[in-house]
Amino acid sequence: MPLSPSARKNIFNKLKTALKKQCPLMVVSKDTADTYEIMGNKPVPCGSKKTVVPGMYFSSTVARKDMVSFYLFPVYYNYKEFRGIAPTAMKYLKGKTCFNFKKEDQVIEHELDALLDKGAQIWKKLGYMK
């Protein structure tokens, strides 16, 4: 069953609201009708050439035709730490950092908040935030 436009919008808005709670600690790097992205607030060296970027990518959400994707980069570094704090959300983890939501009831706000708070702690520990 395809995702209805209203369901897609509701899922996207829930995810966007959760991401907005991380600001001003995080900086909004992209805000369009179907994409919302935040990054750390401290310039850091990145990549093999250690090019300084304005902030390390943290998380984003993207509304797609048949799902809403939610990317949380700290999961890539510390998967084991995230499993216990959001068991329902972790069922929708596809790949290493991408969660794909196809129904509104799959998005549990307190689990999202826990994931993002844990991710922010990791970003601070790694020095990606002031």
Residue, then its C-alpha position, 0 to 999 in steps of 0.5 A: m500500500p503506497l504512502s498517502p501524501s498526508a501520512r508522508k507529511n505527518i511522518f516528516n513533520k514528526l521527524k523534523t520536530a524531533l530534529k529541531k529540538q536539537c537546535p541551537l546545539m546543532v545548526v540547520s544546514k538544509d531546510t526545504a519542503d522535503t528535506y531537513e538536515i542538521m550538523g554540529n556547530k563547530p568547524v572540524p577537519c573531515g576526510s582523508k585530506k582533513t579539509v575543514v568543514p563548518g560542522m560535522y553532519f549529524s542527522s536529516t530526514v527526507a520525504r520520499k515517494d513511498m517512505v520517509s527516511f531518517y538518517l542518524f550518523p552517530v549510529y554508524y559509530n556506536y550501534k550497540e549503544f543505540r539498540g537498547i534505547a529505541p528498540t522499536a525504531m531500530k526495527y526500521l534501521k536499513g543499512k548503517t544509518c538510515f531508518n525508513f518509516k512507511k507508517e505513522d505509528q512506526v515513529i515513536e517520539h520518545e524513542l526519536d528523542a532518546l536516539l537524538d540525545k544519545g547522538a548529541q552526547i556522542w558528537k560532544k564527546l567526539g568534539y564535533m560540538k562546542 
